[in-house]
């Protein structure tokens, strides 16, 4: 925003209509307004701020305080500002609320505040709130922000010259409104303290975890010292990674051995089943031998009855029994053949029993070794989990 002309009438110390023509400064980017104390320098800033936002720069004067005490009672109080923003010309005229004599009587009446905002497209806004909102939209800042950007009250500089160091800091914060930076600084400090506390907590956790690592005592003490100082963690990590690799290799070896033992266990189980089947055959052979002995006794008794008994019916019956015995003889021959096979099986069974005994001993040893490997596997998994926790914490 660049002012073009500023007209002040009965405003502040300016009793008559006073015009400031900023166009005479041409393209100068910096304006110097100088003069004696009370000459009206601040009133110029107040007039510009009032014209734009309806408030003075310091927000310490309003209403009748803006009207010049030396102005004629019939003189109107107003501020008329023309300015250029983004190569577009705007004009705004504001009148504060003040008390003036009535034109028809000697009574005093209140002159209401008014505004006229002339836009580049020719439209005019005459409502205070709408005009102020439109100015904020055009300039992109509100009244407070404009005052902070455009001017600094001269009274604050006097305080600055006479103040102590701490007071000077506060004055600078007030002049330049740097409280937000102090707040940011405090937040950063708080965040730093929180992060520092987290770092200490993590370091303590790392030290506790390192104390649980199985390593040389001298090396472990050096790791703990470095962890407490927050340095040299690479050596410990490299050692732990190497240990993990060795544990994983050992774990794979143990898994393979466990699979071999499982296969051996299945083989032994099949051998046991075969031995049980041979045992069943032996029992069947004994039963058949007992049955054969019974049949032999019956055959002898039948042959004796055939010799003594001459009756045809009895002979027929005996013949039938003889046929049955002959059939039993055939069964016996089959049994004898089975007995020979059983003898061979018995010999093989003895060999299998010897092998079974060896397998049983190997099975018990394998089972004991398998339990040891399971224990080592659980310990390896616990070590891997511990390392993963340490890596996450690091």
C-alpha positions as CSV (number, residue, x, y, z in Angstrom):
1,X,0.0,0.0,0.0
2,X,1.4,3.4,-1.0
3,X,-0.4,6.6,0.1
4,X,-1.2,9.3,-2.5
5,X,-2.9,12.1,-0.6
6,X,-4.0,12.4,3.0
7,X,-6.6,15.1,3.9
8,X,-7.2,15.8,7.6
9,X,-9.8,18.2,8.8
10,X,-10.4,19.1,12.5
11,X,-8.5,16.0,13.3
12,X,-5.9,15.9,16.1
13,X,-3.9,19.1,16.1
14,X,-5.0,20.0,12.5
15,X,-7.9,22.5,13.0
16,X,-8.2,23.4,9.3
17,X,-8.3,21.1,6.3
18,X,-4.7,20.0,5.8
19,X,-3.5,18.0,2.8
20,X,-0.4,15.9,2.6
21,X,0.6,15.1,-1.0
22,X,2.8,12.0,-1.0
23,X,3.0,12.0,-4.8
24,X,5.7,14.7,-4.5
25,X,7.9,12.0,-3.1
26,X,7.6,10.2,-6.4
27,X,9.0,6.7,-6.3
28,X,10.8,7.0,-2.9
29,X,10.2,3.8,-0.9
30,X,11.1,5.4,2.5
31,X,9.3,8.5,4.0
32,X,10.7,10.5,6.8
33,X,8.2,12.5,8.9
34,X,10.1,14.8,11.3
35,X,9.2,17.7,13.6
36,X,9.1,19.0,17.2
37,X,7.3,17.2,19.9
38,X,3.6,17.9,19.6
39,X,3.9,19.0,16.0
40,X,1.5,16.3,14.9
41,X,3.7,13.5,13.6
42,X,1.9,10.8,15.3
43,X,-1.4,12.3,14.3
44,X,-0.5,11.6,10.6
45,X,-0.1,7.9,11.4
46,X,-3.3,8.0,13.5
47,X,-5.1,9.6,10.5
48,X,-3.9,6.9,8.1
49,X,-4.8,4.1,10.5
50,X,-8.1,5.7,11.3
51,X,-9.0,6.2,7.6
52,X,-8.2,2.5,6.9
53,X,-9.6,0.8,10.0
54,X,-11.5,3.4,12.0
55,X,-8.9,3.1,14.8
56,X,-5.8,5.1,15.7
57,X,-2.3,3.6,15.5
58,X,-1.9,3.4,19.3
59,X,-5.6,2.7,20.0
60,X,-5.4,5.3,22.8
61,X,-7.7,8.0,21.3
62,X,-11.2,7.6,19.9
63,X,-14.4,9.6,19.4
64,X,-14.2,13.2,20.6
65,X,-10.5,12.8,21.4
66,X,-9.8,12.6,17.6
67,X,-11.5,16.0,17.0
68,X,-9.3,19.0,17.2
69,X,-10.2,21.2,20.2
70,X,-9.2,24.4,18.3
71,X,-11.4,23.7,15.3
72,X,-14.5,25.8,14.6
73,X,-17.6,24.1,15.9
74,X,-19.1,24.1,12.5
75,X,-16.0,22.5,10.9
76,X,-16.6,18.8,10.0
77,X,-14.1,16.2,11.3
78,X,-12.9,13.7,8.8
79,X,-9.9,12.0,7.2
80,X,-9.7,11.4,3.5
81,X,-7.0,9.0,2.2
82,X,-6.2,8.0,-1.4
83,X,-3.7,5.2,-1.8
84,X,-2.5,2.8,-4.5
85,X,-2.3,-0.9,-3.9
86,X,-1.2,-3.4,-6.7
87,X,-1.5,-0.5,-9.2
88,X,-5.1,0.1,-8.3
89,X,-6.4,3.4,-6.8
90,X,-8.6,3.4,-3.7
91,X,-10.1,6.2,-1.7
92,X,-11.6,6.1,1.7
93,X,-13.1,8.8,3.9
94,X,-14.0,8.4,7.5
95,X,-15.8,10.6,10.1
96,X,-15.4,9.7,13.8
97,X,-18.3,9.9,16.2
98,X,-18.1,13.3,18.0
99,X,-20.4,15.9,19.6
100,X,-21.3,19.1,17.7
101,X,-23.8,21.9,18.0
102,X,-27.1,21.5,16.2
103,X,-27.5,23.7,13.1
104,X,-31.1,24.6,14.1
105,X,-30.6,25.2,17.8
106,X,-28.0,25.6,20.5
107,X,-28.3,22.0,21.6
108,X,-25.5,19.5,21.2
109,X,-26.0,16.5,19.1
110,X,-23.9,13.4,18.3
111,X,-22.4,13.2,14.9
112,X,-22.5,9.5,14.0
113,X,-19.4,7.8,12.6
114,X,-19.5,7.3,8.8
115,X,-17.3,5.9,6.0
116,X,-17.1,6.0,2.3
117,X,-14.9,3.5,0.5
118,X,-14.5,4.1,-3.2
119,X,-13.3,1.0,-5.1
120,X,-11.6,0.9,-8.5
121,X,-14.7,-0.5,-10.2
122,X,-16.7,2.6,-9.2
123,X,-18.7,0.9,-6.4
124,X,-18.9,2.6,-2.9
125,X,-19.2,0.9,0.5
126,X,-20.8,3.1,3.2
127,X,-21.1,0.6,6.1
128,X,-18.3,0.6,8.7
129,X,-17.9,-3.1,9.2
130,X,-18.1,-3.9,5.5
131,X,-15.6,-1.2,4.6
132,X,-13.1,-2.3,7.3
133,X,-13.4,-5.9,6.2
134,X,-12.9,-4.9,2.6
135,X,-9.7,-3.0,3.6
136,X,-8.4,-6.0,5.4
137,X,-9.1,-8.1,2.3
138,X,-7.3,-5.6,0.1
139,X,-4.2,-5.1,2.2
140,X,-4.1,-8.6,3.7
141,X,-3.6,-7.3,7.3
142,X,-5.8,-6.1,10.1
143,X,-5.5,-2.9,12.2
144,X,-3.2,-4.4,14.8
145,X,-0.9,-6.0,12.2
146,X,-0.8,-2.8,10.2
147,X,0.2,-0.7,13.2
148,X,3.0,-3.2,14.0
149,X,4.3,-3.1,10.4
150,X,3.9,0.6,9.6
151,X,5.0,2.4,12.7
152,X,6.6,2.1,16.2
153,X,5.6,4.5,18.9
154,X,8.3,7.0,19.8
155,X,7.6,6.7,23.6
156,X,8.8,3.1,23.5
157,X,12.3,4.3,22.4
158,X,12.6,6.6,25.4
159,X,11.8,3.7,27.7
160,X,14.3,1.6,25.8
161,X,17.1,4.1,26.4
162,X,16.5,4.3,30.2
163,X,15.7,0.6,30.8
164,X,17.8,-2.2,32.2
165,X,18.9,-5.2,30.1
166,X,15.9,-7.3,31.2
167,X,13.5,-4.4,30.8
168,X,15.0,-3.6,27.4
169,X,14.3,-7.2,26.3
170,X,10.7,-6.8,27.3
171,X,10.5,-3.5,25.5
172,X,11.9,-5.0,22.3
173,X,9.4,-7.8,22.6
174,X,6.7,-5.2,22.9
175,X,8.0,-3.0,20.1
176,X,8.7,-5.8,17.6
177,X,6.0,-8.2,19.0
178,X,8.5,-11.0,19.3
179,X,6.7,-12.8,22.1
180,X,5.9,-15.5,19.6
181,X,9.6,-16.2,19.2
182,X,10.1,-16.4,23.0
183,X,7.2,-18.8,23.1
184,X,8.8,-20.9,20.3
185,X,12.1,-20.7,22.1
186,X,10.5,-22.0,25.3
187,X,8.7,-24.8,23.4
188,X,12.0,-25.8,21.8
189,X,13.7,-25.8,25.2
190,X,10.9,-28.0,26.6
191,X,11.1,-30.3,23.6
192,X,14.9,-30.5,24.1
193,X,14.5,-31.4,27.7
194,X,11.9,-34.0,26.9
195,X,14.1,-35.5,24.2
196,X,17.1,-35.4,26.5
197,X,15.1,-37.3,29.1
198,X,14.0,-39.8,26.5
199,X,17.7,-40.2,25.4
200,X,18.7,-40.9,29.0
201,X,15.9,-43.4,29.4
202,X,16.9,-45.2,26.2
203,X,20.5,-45.2,27.2
204,X,19.6,-46.8,30.5
205,X,17.5,-49.4,28.8
206,X,20.4,-50.1,26.4
207,X,22.8,-50.5,29.3
208,X,20.3,-52.9,31.1
209,X,20.0,-54.9,27.9
210,X,23.7,-55.1,27.4
211,X,24.2,-56.4,30.9
212,X,22.1,-59.4,29.9
213,X,24.4,-60.2,26.9
214,X,26.8,-63.1,27.2
215,X,30.2,-61.6,26.3
216,X,33.7,-61.0,27.6
217,X,33.5,-59.0,30.8
218,X,36.1,-56.4,29.7
219,X,34.4,-56.0,26.3
220,X,31.0,-55.7,28.0
221,X,32.2,-53.0,30.4
222,X,33.5,-51.0,27.5
223,X,30.2,-51.4,25.6
224,X,28.3,-50.2,28.7
225,X,30.6,-47.2,29.1
226,X,30.1,-46.2,25.4
227,X,26.3,-46.7,25.7
228,X,26.2,-44.4,28.7
229,X,28.1,-41.8,26.7
230,X,26.0,-42.4,23.6
231,X,29.0,-43.3,21.4
232,X,30.6,-46.4,19.8
233,X,27.5,-48.5,19.5
234,X,28.6,-49.9,16.0
235,X,31.1,-52.4,17.6
236,X,28.4,-53.8,19.9
237,X,25.9,-54.1,17.0
238,X,28.5,-55.8,14.8
239,X,29.3,-58.3,17.5
240,X,25.6,-59.0,18.1
241,X,24.9,-59.4,14.4
242,X,27.8,-61.9,14.2
243,X,26.4,-63.8,17.2
244,X,22.9,-63.8,15.6
245,X,24.4,-65.2,12.4
246,X,26.1,-68.0,14.4
247,X,23.0,-68.7,16.4
248,X,20.9,-68.9,13.2
249,X,23.4,-71.3,11.6
250,X,23.4,-73.4,14.8
251,X,19.6,-73.3,14.7
252,X,19.5,-74.5,11.1
253,X,21.9,-77.4,12.0
254,X,19.7,-78.3,15.0
255,X,16.6,-78.3,12.8
256,X,18.3,-80.6,10.4
257,X,19.4,-82.9,13.2
258,X,15.9,-82.9,14.6
259,X,14.5,-83.9,11.2
260,X,17.1,-86.8,10.9
261,X,16.1,-88.0,14.4
262,X,12.4,-87.8,13.4
263,X,13.1,-90.0,10.4
264,X,15.1,-92.5,12.6
265,X,12.2,-92.5,15.0
266,X,9.8,-93.4,12.2
267,X,12.1,-96.2,11.1
268,X,12.3,-97.6,14.6
269,X,8.6,-97.5,14.9
270,X,8.2,-99.6,11.7
271,X,10.7,-102.1,13.1
272,X,8.6,-102.4,16.2
273,X,5.5,-103.0,14.2
274,X,7.2,-105.7,12.2
275,X,8.4,-107.4,15.4
276,X,4.9,-107.3,16.8
277,X,3.6,-109.0,13.6
278,X,6.2,-111.8,13.9
279,X,5.1,-112.2,17.5
280,X,1.5,-112.7,16.4
281,X,2.7,-115.4,13.8
282,X,4.5,-117.2,16.6
283,X,1.4,-117.3,18.8
284,X,-0.7,-118.6,15.8
285,X,1.8,-121.4,15.2
286,X,1.6,-122.5,18.8
287,X,-2.2,-122.6,18.6
288,X,-2.1,-124.7,15.4
289,X,0.3,-127.2,17.0
290,X,-2.0,-127.6,20.0
291,X,-5.0,-128.2,17.6
292,X,-2.9,-130.7,15.6
293,X,-2.2,-132.7,18.7
294,X,-5.9,-132.9,19.5
295,X,-6.6,-134.1,15.9
296,X,-4.0,-136.8,16.2
297,X,-5.6,-138.2,19.3
298,X,-9.0,-138.2,17.6
299,X,-7.6,-139.9,14.5
300,X,-6.1,-142.8,16.5
301,X,-9.4,-143.2,18.4
302,X,-11.3,-143.4,15.1
303,X,-9.0,-145.9,13.5
304,X,-9.4,-148.2,16.6
305,X,-13.2,-147.9,16.3
306,X,-13.1,-148.9,12.6
307,X,-11.2,-152.1,13.4
308,X,-13.5,-153.2,16.2
309,X,-16.8,-152.0,14.7
310,X,-18.2,-154.0,11.8
311,X,-21.4,-152.2,11.4
312,X,-21.8,-150.4,8.1
313,X,-23.2,-147.3,9.6
314,X,-20.4,-147.0,12.0
315,X,-17.9,-147.7,9.2
316,X,-19.5,-144.9,7.2
317,X,-19.2,-142.6,10.1
318,X,-15.6,-143.6,10.7
319,X,-14.9,-143.1,7.0
320,X,-16.2,-139.7,7.3
321,X,-14.1,-139.0,10.3
322,X,-11.1,-140.6,8.4
323,X,-11.7,-138.1,5.6
324,X,-11.8,-135.4,8.1
325,X,-8.5,-136.6,9.6
326,X,-7.0,-136.8,6.2
327,X,-8.1,-133.2,5.6
328,X,-6.6,-132.4,9.0
329,X,-3.4,-134.2,7.9
330,X,-3.3,-131.9,4.9
331,X,-3.7,-129.0,7.3
332,X,-0.9,-130.4,9.4
333,X,1.4,-130.6,6.4
334,X,0.5,-127.0,5.8
335,X,1.2,-126.3,9.4
336,X,4.6,-128.0,9.1
337,X,5.4,-125.9,6.2
338,X,4.3,-122.9,8.2
339,X,6.4,-124.1,11.1
340,X,9.5,-124.1,8.9
341,X,8.7,-120.6,7.7
342,X,8.1,-119.6,11.4
343,X,11.5,-121.0,12.3
344,X,13.1,-118.9,9.6
345,X,11.0,-115.9,10.9
346,X,12.1,-116.7,14.5
347,X,15.7,-116.6,13.4
348,X,15.1,-113.3,11.6
349,X,13.2,-112.1,14.7
350,X,16.1,-112.7,16.9
351,X,18.3,-110.7,14.6
352,X,15.6,-108.0,14.4
353,X,15.3,-108.0,18.2
354,X,19.0,-107.4,18.5
355,X,18.7,-104.6,15.9
356,X,15.6,-103.3,17.7
357,X,17.5,-103.2,21.0
358,X,20.2,-101.1,19.2
359,X,17.6,-98.9,17.7
360,X,15.9,-98.4,21.1
361,X,19.2,-97.3,22.6
362,X,19.8,-95.0,19.6
363,X,16.3,-93.7,19.9
364,X,16.6,-92.9,23.6
365,X,19.9,-91.1,22.9
366,X,18.4,-89.3,19.9
367,X,15.4,-88.3,22.0
368,X,17.7,-86.9,24.7
369,X,19.7,-85.0,22.1
370,X,16.5,-83.8,20.6
371,X,15.3,-82.3,23.9
372,X,18.7,-80.6,24.3
373,X,18.4,-79.1,20.8
374,X,14.9,-77.9,21.6
375,X,16.3,-76.2,24.7
376,X,19.1,-74.6,22.6
377,X,16.5,-73.6,20.0
378,X,14.4,-71.8,22.6
379,X,17.5,-70.0,24.0
380,X,18.5,-69.0,20.4
381,X,14.9,-67.6,19.8
382,X,15.1,-65.7,23.1
383,X,18.5,-64.2,22.1
384,X,17.1,-63.2,18.7
385,X,14.1,-61.6,20.3
386,X,16.3,-59.7,22.7
387,X,18.5,-58.5,19.9
388,X,15.4,-57.3,17.9
389,X,14.2,-55.4,21.0
390,X,17.6,-53.8,21.3
391,X,17.7,-52.8,17.7
392,X,14.3,-51.2,18.0
393,X,15.3,-49.2,21.0
394,X,18.6,-48.1,19.3
